[in-house]
Amino acid sequence: MTATKKPNPNLDPLVLPLNGSTLIEASAGTGKTFTIAILYVRLVLGHGQPEGGALAAGLVPPNLLVVTFTDAATKELRDRIRIRLTQAAEVFSNVAGNTTPTAETALIHQLRDDSYPDPATWPDCRKKLLLAAEWMDEAAVSTIHAWCNRMLSEHAFDSGSLFRLTLETDQSSLMDEVVRDYWRTFIYPLSPELMDEVIDHWKTPDQLQKAVRNLLLAVDSLDAASGDVEQLIEAKAQQREKQSKTLKAHPWADWKPEVTDMLLALNKSKRLHGGSMKPMITAWDTLLDWENSDELYPAGLEKAGFQNQTPEVLATKLKGDGDVPHHQAFDVIAELIAFCENLPSAEADILRHSTHWIAARLESEKQKRSEMGFDDLLTRLDDALHGPRGDQLAATIRRQFPVALIDEFQDTDPVQYRIFDRIYRVAENHPDTCLLMIGDPKQAIYGFRGADIYTYLDARTGAHERTWTLGRNFRSSRTMVAAVNRVFEYGDQHSSEGAFLFGKGDASALPFQAVEANGTKRLWATNGKLQPSLTLWASESENTDKSGNRKGLAKGNATLDVAGTCASEIARLLTLGQQSLAGFALETDLSDIEPVEPKDIAILVNNRKEAAAVRDALGQRGIKSVYLSDRDSVLASPESKEVLCWLKAFAEPRQLAYARAALATPTLGLPWAYLDQLLTNEMALEREIERFMGYQQQWQSQGVLPMLRSFLMDFDVPGRLLQRVGGERRLTDILHIAELLQQDSLQLDGEHALVHHFTAILRAADDEDEHRTLRLESDAGLVKVITIHKSKGLEYPLVFLPFGTAYRAENEKQAFVRYHDHNDQLITVFDPTPNDVEQADKERLGEDIRKLYVALTRARFATWVGVTEIENWQLSGLGYLLSGNPAAKHSLSGALQQLAVGHSELFVESLPEATGQHYAEPAPGALGLARESIREAREDWWIASYSSLEYSGLSGTGIVFASEFEDAESQNLLEEGTHTNDDEDAAILLSHSLHYFPKGAGPGTFLHDILEWCVQQGLQHLVDNPPLLREQLTRRCSTRGWSDWVDTLEHWILALIRQPLPLGDSGDSTSLASLKTLRPELEFWFESRNVSTRALDKLVTQNTLNGADRPRVDGGRFNGMLKGFIDLVFEHNGQYYVLDYKSNVLGDNDSAYTNQAMGEAILDKRYDLQYVLYLLALHRLLKARLPDYDYDQHVGGAVYLFLRGIHAPGAGAFCDKPPKALMEQLDAMFDGKAAAAEVAA
């Protein structure tokens, strides 16, 4: 067992030894992050290290590991450490000797004055600190998973990891696939009779997946089930049948007259009421019928006629003082009832079987795909550290990170601790390294995620006496700190197991150590008086059973009552705040008050049901709130179904059923009378259909997002929704869905493809994709509702904990329970016994107590707690602390009064009645005048590309872009497929010709991407290995519904690669497959100094394509950087070429792709400007790389390959090489050396 715990010494961050392994216990609000930053400063300086020690020279951020558990905490730590390093550098500056220490810099001043008294040493210290602050972007501050991923990648040989393992952050789709494989393999083949038993527990694969998910975390500790699913079910069926036959074998017919006479005698003697006796006698007829039937048990066992004939119940039914009659039948009936209530089930066996099979299949699939999930990062590094090369890997990591600070260490699981223990050898306390484990075991509340408080206690044992405590609270007021101290000291004193259930006799592995209060300048006050910091609302039950024993309050009613009281009190306080009668006042001058506002209040709940009850009560009183713990997918919202209705109507506006369904959606809020009119008034319906046709046209021309925004504005949806309770939430969801649709539409071809795609993802809307998680409608100035788990690490001025006695106990009906055995090892027990359930529920209670500690330590000034006498309220965390023993029969009000006596910071009152008081939100103030900038305007500077040019007279949609672009090609593709024919025959579409391949941006991007992949693989390699190309095409086409095009595309690509490609007027040609030197997607950047786009256009027009007419470039300038991507750059016979793929449709057969037609397309789309800029980039690159570079000798020109025309006489290749003079003029122009060359166009 874990060793008992003595009180820790308080930590001095300037004295703490920074060698070996140390555990720092940081209670809530005691400055944990501040302490980490100060220790970081010391480590950078090498402070406190023995002379000549391994860490004496100080460390730099890349070698100083800081690990935490969330991305948000990582960012906060990095920023706080950077600030502290900068402050420390200022303290060590020469002018800092006369500065006055602040609360934040006092310790750094003390560090400087005590340890570096000689000012001559300050410049070196300052240099180290400034360097570290500047280096923080590369600091080794990361989550545990990110760090493990880095170690596996950087030390691939020692860890035995593949170099190219892909980290898959969301493996839900893989999990879905594997579970369905299991269902198909083992469940579908079952006979209907056996299938029924599975369906009794899990009706769908999704339900089985939920049951298995938590078990997968501990699969190695589960015994494997013997046999397949069919055998497991049949074995339990035989067991049930055997037990039933055993029960039937009793002499029920002989017992019936004996028991009947016994019951009649009891009735005659007035000890048994006739109303109870008659059903008992009638039950025997049912027993005899069952005895001769095939049924497992008699019907109606739950009724009083049977229940009253068990020894325990019969004793309660008899009156008088006589003995309770005994008969063997009563004992057997009790066995029969127990058998019926606990029928042998294959549930546990199937769970074991499915968990092992699914875990093995998951691992196999991930290996095939070279994938890892987050949990795999930990297990792979752990396996590597304990494998054959583990010693070498541990030593390598130790050299790389001689110091590690592990934040939130109470949330560590066994695997994580094994990793750090293997590297830093906790028990050995090695002086050449430093491991600081920082956490608070009282806040270990993430057991459901695998975090293990017993692991923390093991680490404490390893650290031995090297455990320190942060014992001063800087967050809360002195009265708030005193109130929390009182609650947990009371629990510690009144239970033999201590406040946190780790006590044994006079010692405890986890005692409560009271913290001191640093205090706050302000305290909570109302109506000019200071108020208690902890208010306890007692809601006692007045219900009793027939025997006069107290019965708990109904949980549902209690929840609504406390939610109403909570909302009423908040409305009262906010109303007082508007009058400056409630808020945060100076203790020395209560008239100096900061009024309370909605943003100051947080309500902590256990789950979404409690959150819904509270938010509903707040909404009824006019108080806006936001739920900060919502992790639902926006696609699971009701609004997603409405958006789908709209999309269907816009995609097919002539489908009357779709149009009527869209108009009837609740969000539009159209009157019923108007909707009824649409059924009979054809003119009205036609007007709506014409409007929908307009939306269809806007969708096709501008995209789904602009179209949906227009639709919402036309129907005044924002204005209508924002007037409703919850309307802001609904509008946020609709706009979020619209953004997701816009992103998805970029990879899809047309409206119908998007509708089909959206329909499919709605069927799987419970995924956990972060991009689809519900967004906050707003959190500005609102009351915050948040789960206790999510609130950990946060603080709020005022906190309400309305459901303080809520709990969820473990029970025997569960398929399995989990708890720690006598060796502190977590075990999973299937078909749990009452003792197993008791052990598991004790650990549940321990975590509930720690959750309560987290909840009570969130407030800075005051907390309100609802203490409701629900059934067995003593089994809650707060109930345990109040009653002293979960099993004690204690008066709720008595326990609360005993807690509060002598402590003015606590106040106990009966739960106030909910009121209808309404909070009137203040009207928004008028907007002030915009501030005028006093800074001198800077010259415009931006990043541009070919696509940022605007043209006059360009056919098709005008190109208008912002100043930052990723790739010109994406816009070109939009232009390349504007000629469509909706009436093309399906048979033609499937012909073996690329002329009929789908048109538009999506297909264009598809062709571009597959050609890029081909170049990356090696073109000659694909010619030699066609199956490799076909496999890739099959995969890519299947995801887009283009499987029928695989043959066509394969033939086309191989022909494109093999055939000669003309390279201009010289008559030279080459096949792509024969090229030896080539580079796909070559990115370029070069400076553009105030380049006139009209001057650029004039130069290009005069020097290319014989000066032919073309659309003119509108006026503008390039000033900043010009960037782009060239599809392909290759070398042939000593000359370099740029090649660009074009999927433009010039006609429906090869004859349309003449050199003249391609030249006209070049001019129409202004590709001449594009290839001139590409050649300028190539010209500059070669000039810098080739020693004897000459444009005429080394540049071959531009090849624009029209992909649909490769079988035309010119192979679809349009070639041009602008003159050298043009390149030199442009080179000078972009360098800003050719101002005189700019001419007005």
Order of alpha helices (4+ residues) and beta strands (2+ residues): beta-alpha-beta-alpha-alpha-alpha-beta-alpha-alpha-beta-alpha-alpha-alpha-alpha-alpha-alpha-alpha-alpha-alpha-alpha-beta-alpha-alpha-beta-alpha-beta-alpha-beta-beta-alpha-beta-beta-beta-beta-beta-beta-beta-beta-alpha-beta-beta-beta-alpha-beta-alpha-alpha-alpha-alpha-alpha-alpha-alpha-alpha-beta-alpha-beta-beta-beta-alpha-beta-alpha-alpha-beta-beta-beta-alpha-alpha-alpha-alpha-alpha-alpha-beta-beta-beta-alpha-beta-beta-beta-alpha-alpha-alpha-beta-beta-alpha
